[in-house]
Amino acid sequence: MHMDNMDADLKPTPQQKGQIKSKERVSKHGEVFTAEREVNAMLDLVKQETERIESRFLEPACGDGNFLIEILRRKLAVCEQRVQQKQWTQLQYEKHAVWAVSSIYGIELLPDNAEACRQRLYGYFCEQYERLFGEACKPACRNAVAYLLGRNIIMGDALTYRRVDQPDEWIVVSEWSFIGEGKVVRRDYSFSYLVATGQGGDLFSDQPCDTFPPVYFLNLSHAAYEN
Ligand SMILES: C[S@@+](CC[C@H](N)C(=O)[O-])C[C@H]1O[C@@H](n2cnc3c(N)ncnc32)[C@H](O)[C@@H]1O
């Protein structure tokens, strides 16, 4: 056997590496997950941004979140470092960690992937939070994160700009702005508008379709926006 072939034989296939779920999903939806090495190499191209808490990332075909989990990991590592260096209190960590989550967006066509992505990011957040603060963790902080992921990881078609669960509805993306004293302003934008106007600048511009009153970050929930 030629050495090159031998190397190829020893390499795991994409299926073995968990990059492919089924041939049908690959041909129907182009579903091939990116391996960790490539994810890191690509994110390293914008390393500084991945470590800036408020820097926003939107992935329009996010799968189960291979890129988004690494962005969250990098941002939370920065938050943890501040705590370890005694620069931030628990409350400051919570605010910045929630802020980090609020900056991460995904759109995914397949409901199982979208849900897996939310669960994965939520699970990772809770793991880190509990490891740092144990019994002192606040349910309100976990709830705020679950709420944000419920809004930011969207089951939708990034080509038609429509939601999967409600095909008559346009995809709406929420901008979360931390304005001081832990307060957050939500502004909603139609995704089609962001695609049409966002030419390499900020993800959001000054034309929201809806603006909401400020909410304290630990109160972020569906209930906070009712009425
Ligand atoms: C090549 S995979 C990449 C997944 C992930 N970004 C990664 O790198 O691991 C493409 C993903 O896009 C999703 N997808 C395909 N068409 C889409 C569309 N029109 N809108 C949103 N997501 C779509 C597929 O379901 C699949 O999860």
The ligand as an SDF file (V2000), in Angstrom:
LIG
                    3D

 27 29  0  0  0  0  0  0  0  0999 V2000
  -22.5820   23.0590    5.9480 C   0  0  0  0  0  0  0  0  0  0  0  0
  -23.6710   22.9990    7.3570 S   0  0  0  0  0  0  0  0  0  0  0  0
  -22.7420   24.0180    8.4530 C   0  0  0  0  0  0  0  0  0  0  0  0
  -23.2180   24.0220    9.8830 C   0  0  0  0  0  0  0  0  0  0  0  0
  -22.3500   24.8740   10.8150 C   0  0  0  0  0  0  0  0  0  0  0  0
  -22.2630   26.2260   10.3500 N   0  0  0  0  0  0  0  0  0  0  0  0
  -20.9590   24.2970   10.9270 C   0  0  0  0  0  0  0  0  0  0  0  0
  -20.0560   24.8830   10.3150 O   0  0  0  0  0  0  0  0  0  0  0  0
  -20.7710   23.2820   11.5950 O   0  0  0  0  0  0  0  0  0  0  0  0
  -24.9650   24.0290    6.7790 C   0  0  0  0  0  0  0  0  0  0  0  0
  -26.1370   24.2120    7.7330 C   0  0  0  0  0  0  0  0  0  0  0  0
  -27.0220   25.1630    7.1360 O   0  0  0  0  0  0  0  0  0  0  0  0
  -28.3480   24.7300    7.2830 C   0  0  0  0  0  0  0  0  0  0  0  0
  -29.0830   25.3450    6.1760 N   0  0  0  0  0  0  0  0  0  0  0  0
  -29.1980   24.9120    4.8940 C   0  0  0  0  0  0  0  0  0  0  0  0
  -29.9320   25.7800    4.1680 N   0  0  0  0  0  0  0  0  0  0  0  0
  -30.2780   26.7940    5.0130 C   0  0  0  0  0  0  0  0  0  0  0  0
  -31.0540   27.9840    4.8590 C   0  0  0  0  0  0  0  0  0  0  0  0
  -31.6210   28.2940    3.6920 N   0  0  0  0  0  0  0  0  0  0  0  0
  -31.2210   28.7890    5.9330 N   0  0  0  0  0  0  0  0  0  0  0  0
  -30.6670   28.4690    7.1260 C   0  0  0  0  0  0  0  0  0  0  0  0
  -29.9360   27.3550    7.3330 N   0  0  0  0  0  0  0  0  0  0  0  0
  -29.7390   26.5300    6.2910 C   0  0  0  0  0  0  0  0  0  0  0  0
  -28.2830   23.2160    7.2460 C   0  0  0  0  0  0  0  0  0  0  0  0
  -29.3740   22.6480    7.9020 O   0  0  0  0  0  0  0  0  0  0  0  0
  -26.9640   22.9760    7.9820 C   0  0  0  0  0  0  0  0  0  0  0  0
  -27.1600   22.8220    9.3540 O   0  0  0  0  0  0  0  0  0  0  0  0
  1  2  1  0
  2  3  1  0
  2 10  1  0
  3  4  1  0
  4  5  1  0
  5  6  1  0
  5  7  1  0
  7  8  2  0
  7  9  1  0
 10 11  1  0
 11 12  1  0
 11 26  1  0
 12 13  1  0
 13 14  1  0
 13 24  1  0
 14 15  1  0
 14 23  1  0
 15 16  2  0
 16 17  1  0
 17 18  1  0
 17 23  2  0
 18 19  1  0
 18 20  2  0
 20 21  1  0
 21 22  2  0
 22 23  1  0
 24 25  1  0
 24 26  1  0
 26 27  1  0
M  CHG  2   2   1   9  -1
M  END
$$$$
